[in-house]
Amino acid sequence: MTRKLAKLALGSGQGVPCLRVGDLDRAVRFYRDQLGFDQVSLLGGAQPHAALCAAQHRGGTVLLSLAEDGTEETGGPVRRRSDQAYWDAVFLVDDIDRVAGELRARGVRIDIGIGISTLSDRMLEICDDWSNRLAFAEAGDGWRPALRQLTERTVPARVRNAARDRRFARQERAEYAKFERFYASLPSHRDPVYMFFTSGLLHWVIAAEKHVPATVNLVLFGSGLTGEEQRWLNDNLDRPVYNSTLEIDDNTAWEFLFDANRTNFGYLDIDCFVLEPKVFAELASFDEGVAVNAIWTYQAAPGVPLGCTHLVFLNAAVIAELRARKRYLSPANHDWRGRTVPLLHHRTYCRIPTAAQRRLLLEVLPADERGRPQAPVESPFFDTLVGYQIAAAATGYRTHAVRPLAHRTQNMFTAATNEGKPVWQQDLTDELVHVGGISYYGRYFHASTFRKLYLAAEYAVLCASVERLPAGYRERQATIEQQQRDIGLDPAAARELVLRHLVTDRGLNPSTAQRIVGAEQHTL
């Protein structure tokens, strides 16, 4: 009899996670209407105390149980955890991209987007209102991953991606025409410095822009900004502002800049703080034979430094020469599969080098087992601006390190970590500080230690300017407060955590750290 009941309860042998919630009706609406669990059964008769929600395409079933310490009136948080080292429920799905698209379409906030975890190579995480952390992981043995692998083995990359590339090019053509008109209308074309950003990041724009002297020709390049954000920028910052109504990624923005600019130009990340104004003038001054002036660099090959895009200047004459000599490579990402990189942006994809470009890259880089040039430092693809700098190096031009600040590649960083050395991916100084990844950490960083630092940094920067920003940023502040509590971090301690990290871990002067974090503000 016991075995029969167990078989009845477990069906095919799959378990059912039980999640505690503070408001059963609201939880049912969330799991049914937003997460897509379409079969719902209330348990408990006239006064239900639990609900069983199931959906085959969501990867299983979940039991929602009304917690004793939750109330139907408040629906308040049921519990807290100390970190994000585990999940309350895991659902295995065949197509994680489709699940992510459906969740976004239904307005679900994805806390950590498609990335690599100990559970799966492709997983995303969300959190409900009661701190239940849910993971959706792509099953390696599903038919969609198998079909994708088969297609990649049998269909040439250019053929697989031709429709996508044509569609994106068609969409971007009209947007570029608008950007070209904007560029022509700029009050000055002398050494413009572009700062690219997407919606929801005005607090970082403010934090970086305040350190840029008025004499620097800073141009704000937004993508998908709301009308309220555009008005705020026009009313509050005395800088030219362009907003791409098409939600483009930074790769496409870089291609726009390379195509439109006729004079030397620079690029500044929104999470890069230039605390010494003379750096801008030094970056804008080019020595003979220099294609790129950069701050953070690493070696692509012996004697071939590469500059990171966080703060760089580009020599427009070199760009024009490489085009004329047909030795030009787009500043965008490249690889041999034309893969998409949705953890960075939903439009981010890798361009595929032509046969001529492949030969050009091989003038500098070693070949892999298939005779193709290997991406530097064993990267899975040629990152932004890398392919262009390799093409310039093959043509006799070089990247110049205006400051000898190291960017440690993942292999270097991992090796140092394994040896127990306290090293970070990038050098920081009292002149120059780069945070890195602030626009996508929520879609990628599953490790709780890094996530805690990023949430604290974002919260500290946001609190310094939130009262000036559009109302939606106060909602963002409340969300980050909740996310911090979910991982055991008191929002009131966030600012101090960032200051301590910058001073103790990174060696900055306390006054420098204060300049970066901004004035202390009370939380909501």
N, C-alpha and C positions, 0 to 999 in steps of 0.2 A: 504494500500500500504506500509506504514512504517513497519508494522508487517511482511509483506511478505519479505521485503528487509532484515530485521533483521534475520529472519529465514534462508534466503539464505546465509547471511554472517556468521552466527554462526553455521550452520549445526545442530549438535546434542546438541548445547548449550555450547560447550567448547570454551573458549577464545583462542586467538592467541597472544603470547607475541611479542612485536616489539622491536628489538634490533638495536641500532645505530652502524654502522661500518664505518671505514674510507676508506675501499677499497672493493667495492662490489664484484669484480671478485675473489679476494683472500678470502673473507669471504665465498662466494659460494663454492669454492674449499674445504675450511676447513670443512664446515658443511656437504657437500656432501661426500667428499672422506675420511675424518677422523672421523666425527661424525656419518656418516651413514644415513643422511637424503637424501633418494634416489630420491624423486620427487621434482624437482626444477622448478619454473616458474618465469621468469623475468618479472617485471612490469615496464612499461614506454616506450615501443616501441623501437625505434632505439637507444635511450639513456636511458637505464634502470636506475631507481633510487632506486629500491627495488627488493627483491627476496623472494618468498614464498617457504619454504622448508618443506617437510612433510615426515614422516616415521612412519608407524603404530607401528613397534616394538621399536621405540625410544620414544613412549609415546605422540606423538602429532605433532604440526606444529609450525614453527617459521617464523616471518617476519623479514627479514634483510633490514634495511633502511639506505641508504647512508646519513651520517651526513653532515650537512653544514660546520662544522668545521674540517671535515676530508678531505683528498685529495686523489685522485687516485694515485698521484705520491708517496706520503710518506706513505699513509695508517696509519698514526700516531694515537696514542691513542686519543680517542674521549672525555673521561671524567674520573674523578677520584671520589672515594668515601672515606668517612672518616673511615669506618670500614666494617666488614663482617657480619653485623647483618641481612642481607637480601640477596635475590637472584634476578637476573633480569629475570630468567625463571626457572620454575620447570617442569620436565617431569616425570610422573609416569610410572613406568615400572613393569613388572611381575617378572623379574629375574635380580636383580642388579649384581649378580656375572657374568652372561653372558655379560652384558653391560660393566662391568669393564674389562673383558678379551678382548672384542672386541676393546675397546678404547686403551688399552695398545698395542694390536697387531698392531693397526694403528698408533702408535707413538704419541698418545695424552698424554700430561702430566696431570696426575690426581693430582690436588692441595691438596685435602683432600679426602682420600680414604674412604672405607665403614666404617661408624661409626654411632653413635647415634646423632640425632639432634632433635630440637623441632618439626620438620616436620615428621620425620620417624625414625624408629629404624635402618634402613639400607639405608644410603644415601651417595653419593659421590658428589664431586664438582670439576668442571673444570673452566677455565677462557680462553676466547678467546683473540686475540691480541688487542682488543679494550676495555678491562676491563669489559666485560659482564660476570657476574658470573652465571654459569649454574649448576643447581642441578638435579641429577638423583636419584629419590627416589623410593624404592620398595613399591608398593601399598599393604597394608595389606590384601585386599580382592581379590588379583590376584590368578589365579589358581596354580601358582608355589608355593607361600608361603603356600597355603592351602594343596597342595600335600605334601610339606615338613613336615608340622605339622602332617598330617595323617600318613606319613611314620614313623615319630619319635614315634608316639603313638602305632603303630602296629608291627613294625619290630625291634627286639632287636638291640641295638647299635653295638654290635660286628658283627652282620650279615650285617648291613648297611655299615659298614666301612671296612669290610674284604678285599675287592678288593683294596681299596685305600692303606690300610696298607701293603698289600703284594707288591703292585707296588712300594711304597716308600722304603720298606725294600730291594727290589731287586736293586733299583737304588743306594741306600746308601751303599750296601755291597761292591761294587767295589771301591767306594770312600774311605770307611773306610780302606780297605786294603792298599791304597796309603798313607793314613794318618799314619797308623801303621808303614809303612816303613820310613816315614819322622820322626816319633817320635824316632825310633831306631837309626836314623842317627844324632840326635841332639848332638852337642859337649858336652853337660852336661845335666844330668837328675836331677840335684839337685835343688829342689824347683822352677821348671819352673812356670812362670806367663804368662797366655795366654790372649791375647787381640784379641777378635773376631770382625770382621766388614765385611760389604758388600761393593760393588762397590759404588763409589761416596763419600766416607767418609774419604779420606786420610787427609783432613785438620784437622779432629778431631783426627786421629791417631797421627799426628805430634804434636798437642796441648797437648795431654796426654803423649806421649812418651818422650817428652823433660824433663819431671819432674821425669822420672824413671831413677835412677842411672845406670851407665854401669855395676855395680856389680850385679844388679838384672838380673836373667836369663829370660828376657822377650822374648816371642815367639809370633810373629804376625800370626794370623790365619784368612786369608781372604776367602771370598766366592764369586764366580762369578766375580772376578777382571778382568779387561781388561788386555791385554798384556802390554799396556803402563803403567798401574798402577803397575803391577808386576815388570817391569823393573825399574820403579822409586824407588820402595821400596828396591830392591836389590842394586841399585846404591847409594842410599842416606841414608839408615838407616842400621846400623851395628847390625842387629838382624836377627835371623832365620825367614824365611817367608814360610808359606804354603798357597797355594790357592786351595780351593776346586772348581774344574771345574763344579761340580754339585752345583747349587745354593741352598745350605742348609740354614736353619734358625739356631738361637742360640740354640734351643732345641736339634736339631740333633748334633750340635757342642758339647754341653755338654755331650751327650751320647758318642760321639767319645772320649772325654777327660776321662770320667769315665772308658771306656773300654781299652784305650791304656796306661794310666799312671800307672807305678808301684811304683812311689814315690809320696810324698806329692806334691800338685800343687796348684797354685792360679789362680784367674780369675780377670781381670780388665776391666771394661767398657771403651770404647773409650771416653766417656764424663765424666770420673771420674779423677780428678786431685789430685794426692798425692803430697802435697807440703812439707811434712816432711818425708825424706827418711827412718828414723828409723821405720816407720810404717810397711814397708815390712818385716823387721826382726822380729818384734813382731807378725805379722800375721803368719809367717812361724814356730813359736815356739808353740808346742802343749802341753797343760797340760794333765794330766791323765784323761781319760774319755771324751775327747773332739773330736767330729766328724768334726765340722766346726768352724773355726775362722772367725768372720765377723766384719764389721764396723757398718753398719746400721741394726738395729734389731727391732722387734716388737713381741708381745706375741701371740702365737697361742692358748694357753690354759694356765691356771695358772701354773707358773713355767716352761713353755716350750717356750723359746725364739726361734725365727726364724731369720736367717740372710738373707738379700737381696743379690742378686748376683753381685751387682755393684763392690764390692771389697771383696773377700773372699779367704780363703785357705781351702783345703780339706785334711783330714787325709786318706791316701791311705790304711792304715791297717784296718781302720774301714770299708771302702768300701769292701775290700776283705772279712772281717768277715761277713758282712751282706749278701754278696753273698753266702758264704759257709753255712750259717745258714738258707738260703732261706727266709731272712727277708729284702730283698733288694727291693727298688723302684727306678725306673729310675729318674734321675734329671729333666726330661722333664715335661711339663704340663700334668695334669690329670683331667678328669671329667668323668661323667657317660654316656655321649652321644657320646664321640669321636668327638666333634665338631671341625670344622676348625676355625682359628682365622686369617683371611686374612688381618685384619688391621695391624697386626704385621709383617707378611711375607706370601707370597702366599703358602708356604709349611707348615706353622705352624698349627699343629693340636694337640688335646689332646689325650693322651694315656688313655685307660680304665683299672682301677685296676682289677686284678683278684680277685676271691673270697677269696683267702688266703691273698692278700694284703688289701682287704677290712677289714678283721678281724684284721689285723695288725694295720691299721689306727684307728680302733675303740678302741684300747687299750689306745689311747691318746685323740681322738676327740669325741665329742658327736654325736649321730645319728640324722638324719633328720626323717621326718615323714614316710619314707620308710625303715628306718633301716640302711641307708647308712651313712658313716662318712661325716660330714659337712666340707666343705672347710673352713679354718680359716678366721675369720673376715668377714664372709658372702660373701666371694668372689664367683663369678660364677664358678670358677674352681681352682684347685690346681696349683698355679703359679710355674715357674721354680725353682727347688731345694726344693720346699716346701714338696712335698711328700717324698723325700729322707730324709729330716731332721726329719719329723714326724716318719718315720720308724726307724731312728737312735735313736730318743728319746724313742720309745717303746722298744728298745733293751738295754736301759741303758746309751746311749751316749747323749751328750748335745752340743748345739751351744753356743760358748763363744763370748761375745761382747768385742772385743779388745779395742774399744772405745764406750762409752755410748751414741751413736748418735741415735736419734729416727727416725724411718720410720713410718709416720702416715698413717694408712690405710684410704681408701676412706671414711669410716663411721666416723672416728675420724676427718678427714680433713673437711668433710661436716658439722659435728656438731660444730666444732670451727668456721667455716665460718658463719654459721647461728647465732652464738652468737656474731658475730662481732669481733672475736679475730683475730689479724693479725698473722696467723700461716701458715706455709708452710709444704708441705708433708714430706720433709726431712731436718734434721738439717745440717747446714754447719758450718765449722770452718776454721781458718786460716791454719789448717793442711790438711783438706780434703774437697773437693768440688765435688758434683755430680750434673750434670745438669738433666739427666734423659729423656728418650723418644726421644733423638735426631735423632735416625734412623727411627722413625715412626711418629713423630709429624705431618708431612704433610699428613698422611693418617688417622688421627684420631681427632686432636684437631680442632673443629669447632669454639670454643669460641675465639672471636677476641682478647681479652686481652692476653690470653696465646699465641696465635699465633703470636702476635706482638713481644712478648718477645723472642720467639723461633727464629723467622726470624732475629731479631736483633742479637741474640747470634750467630747464624750460620753465618751471614754476617760478624760479627766482627772477628770471628775465621778464616773464609775463607780469608778475606782480609789480615790477618797477614801472610799467606803463599802462596797465589794464584800464585804469580809470580814464585814460585819454582816448581809448580805442572804441570801435563800434561795439554794440551790446553783445554781439555773438562771442566776443573774446572773454566776457565774464562767464559765459557758459563753458567755454574752454577751460577757464581757470577752475571752475567747480569740478569739471571732469578730471583734471589733473590732480586736484586735491583727493578725489576719490581713488584714483589709480595709485597714488602714493600710500594711502591708508591700506589699500589692498595688499601691498607688499611690505607693510610694517614700517613705513616711514611717516613720521609726523610732519605734515606740511609746514608747521612752524619752524621745523629744524632744517628745511631744505636749503635755505640760503647759507646757513652755517656749514652744511655739508659741502656745498660747492666751494665756499671760501677756503675751507680746510683742505680740500682736494687741490685747489690751485696753488696754495702756499706750501703745504706739507709734501704733497705727492709730486707737484710739478715745479716747485722751486721759485714761484713768482713772488715778487715783493707784495706785502699785504695791501699797499696802496694801489698796485696794479689790479689785484683781485677785486678790490672795491670798485674800481672804475668799470670793470667788466660786468659785475653782477648788478650794479646800480644801487640806488637808494633803497633802504629797507622799507617794506610796506606791510601793512597788516593783511592777513588773509580774510577771506569772506566769512 
